[in-house]
Amino acid sequence: MAKQGFHPDMWHPRHGTPRPELIPDYWNSDILPEAMRHSTGHGGSHAFLTTEFVSALAEDREPVIDVYESLAMTVPGIVAHESSRRNGEQLTVPSFDRT
């Protein structure tokens, strides 16, 4: 896997002097279709999630990240956004557990 280079948000202090950390090009992988092998931020996670979901549909199987995990990853961010719009009011994050 190629190295993307220095990521501006990743600094690790060593011997008292911070320096940027090298972040691999996770998205530059044979797991992804050629058309999706480009940087989209977040280490390429969006491309991997999309590829897995589309593959699950094509292969008529349950995706690794199902609707419950998707909600668990998405809803807290939506609630946090709404909290910020309300000047930091504490809001309840609903749970979408399997029943």
Backbone hydrogen bonds, N-H to C=O, Kabsch-Sander energy under -0.5 kcal/mol:
donor,donor_aa,acceptor,acceptor_aa,energy
4,Q,23,I,-1.9
5,G,23,I,-0.5
7,H,21,E,-1.5
10,M,7,H,-1.5
11,W,9,D,-0.7
12,H,19,R,-2.0
14,R,17,T,-1.4
17,T,14,R,-2.0
19,R,12,H,-0.9
21,E,10,M,-2.2
23,I,5,G,-1.6
25,D,2,A,-2.7
26,Y,24,P,-1.7
28,N,25,D,-1.6
29,S,27,W,-1.7
32,L,29,S,-1.3
36,M,33,P,-2.1
37,R,34,E,-1.6
38,H,36,M,-1.7
44,G,41,G,-2.1
45,S,42,H,-1.2
48,F,44,G,-1.5
49,L,45,S,-2.5
50,T,46,H,-2.5
51,T,47,A,-2.5
52,E,48,F,-2.4
53,F,49,L,-2.3
54,V,50,T,-2.7
55,S,51,T,-2.5
56,A,52,E,-2.3
57,L,53,F,-2.0
58,A,54,V,-2.6
59,E,55,S,-2.4
60,D,57,L,-1.0
61,R,56,A,-2.4
66,D,64,V,-0.9
70,S,66,D,-2.6
71,L,67,V,-2.3
72,A,68,Y,-2.2
73,M,69,E,-1.7
74,T,70,S,-1.7
75,V,71,L,-2.6
77,G,74,T,-0.6
78,I,74,T,-1.6
79,V,75,V,-2.7
80,A,76,P,-2.5
81,H,77,G,-2.1
82,E,78,I,-2.2
83,S,79,V,-2.6
84,S,80,A,-2.3
85,R,81,H,-1.8
86,R,82,E,-1.0
86,R,83,S,-0.6
87,N,84,S,-1.3
88,G,83,S,-2.2
89,E,83,S,-0.9
89,E,86,R,-0.8
